[in-house]
Amino acid sequence: MQVNPIHKPLRDKEAEINRTWGIERLFSLMPNNMKIKFERADYLYKQAINKGSRKQINGMVSMMLRAYDALVQTAKDLGYKELEPDIRCYKYKNQYILIIEKDIERKLVYEKYQKEKDCIIFSIEELLRVLPPDLLRIKKTFTNERFNCEIETIKYANKT
């Protein structure tokens, strides 16, 4: 899917922040007043997408770029640092997870990020240990048959 050129600077900024800070992590580090300001800016941006002119959308994109810059500056002012290059951040329910590659790195990463609330640290090695053997067998079978096998969670709606 190609990004509309009008939104490209914002999508590029979001990708950069996700790589360097982890968007979920950055947002969780913010004081409530910053979260409210950012959510208001995001709401206005989405309203402009739905009902605004091209000029209005351009203005809202610029506003969102400034909003992301404000989040990063606030995090720095509060003493937080960017993620190490080999750490990835993912959202899981109401918290974020930092993923590292090896178990041996966990202690150093824990010492660095332990003061951040709602943060859980996993290594890929740790996650691989908890995979059910049947899942690995199925994935291998489909991969050997040259099928692209992706595992997804499907949520079914209640029929009431």
N, C-alpha and C positions, 0 to 999 in steps of 0.2 A: 504494500500500500504506500502510495506516494503522499508525502506531506504537502498540504497546500502551502505555497510560498509565503503567504502572509503570516503563517504560524511557524515557519521553519526556525527563525531565531529563538523562539520560545522553546520549541522541542529540542533544539540543540543545547540550550541552557539547562533544560531538565535532564538531558542525557549526561551532560558534564557534571551536574550536581549529584546525580545518582551515582556516578562513578567515583567522585571524589569525597562525597559526604554520606551518601545514602539518603534519598529524599525522606523516607520514613524516619530514619534516625535524626536527620536535621530538624524535622518538624517536631519530633518528640522532645528535643532539647530546648525548645522555645518556651518562654514564659507565656502564660495564657493570653496576655494582651497582644503579643505578637501573633499568636495563632489566630486570634479573632480578626486582626487586621489583614492577615494573609487570606483567611477564608472569605472575608468581605471582598477583597480584590479578585479572588478567584470567582466568586459569585458574579461580580460585575463583568468580568471577562466572558463568562459563559452566557450571560444575558446578551452581551454584545454579539456573540457568535449567533445566537438564535434570532435576534431582532435588529442588529445594528448594521450600519453601512460599512463599507470598506474602510473609510476614514476612522470611524468609531472603533472598529476592530483593531486597526493599526495602533490607535491610542491605547487600547486595552492591552495589547501585546507589549507595548513599551512599559505600561504600568506593571504588568506581571514580571517583566525582566527586572525592574527596580525592586519589586517585592521579593524576588528570589535573592537579589543582591543584599537586601536588608536582612533576610534570614541568615545568610552566610556571615555577614558582618556581626550580627547579634551573637551567633554561635562563637565567633572568634573573640568577641568582647567578653563573653561568659567563660572563656578559657578552654573551649573545646577546639580540637584539631581535626583536620581532614583524616579520612581513613587511610591506612597504609595501602599501597598499591595492590597488594595481594589479598586484600580483604574485600568481600562482597557483602552487601546489605540487602536483606529481603524482609518484607512485611509478613507476619503470621499472626492473624487475629488482631489483638490490640497491642502487639509488641513488635519489635524488630529483631531480626536474627542476623548476627555477623557470622559469615562462613569463611573458614580458613581451610587450607588444603590438608595439613598434617596435624596429627595429635600433638606432636612435639611443640608446635607453635602456640597451643592453647594457653599455656601459663603466661607467656609474655603478653598475649592479646588480652587475657583476662585482667592482668595487672594494669594495663593501659586503659581499658574501657569499663572496669567494674563499677565505677561511680555513676555510670549512666543508667537511669531507671528503665525498666521494661526491656532490657537487652539480654539476649541469650546468645551464647557463643557455641557453635558447632564446628567440628572439622568434617571434611568430606570423608575421611577414614571412619569417623564415628558413625556417620549416616550410612555408609556402606555396610557396616557391621550389623545394622538393624534391618536391612532389607531381607524380606522373606526369600528363601531359596527358590520357591516356585516363581516368584516374580523375575528373578534373574534367568531362570530357565526359559520362561515365556519370552522375555526380551531377547535372549540369545536366539531362540528358534525363529522369531520374526525377523531378526536382523540377518540371520543366515539365509532366509528365504527372500532377502532383498526387499522386505517391506519396511516402510518407515513407521516404526512403532513408537508412539508417544503415549505416555501415561497421563491421564487427566482425571480430575475429580468431577463427577457429575452429580449435581444436586437435583433431586426430584421434588416437585411441589406436592404438598399434601392435597389429596382430593377430598375436600370437605364441602 
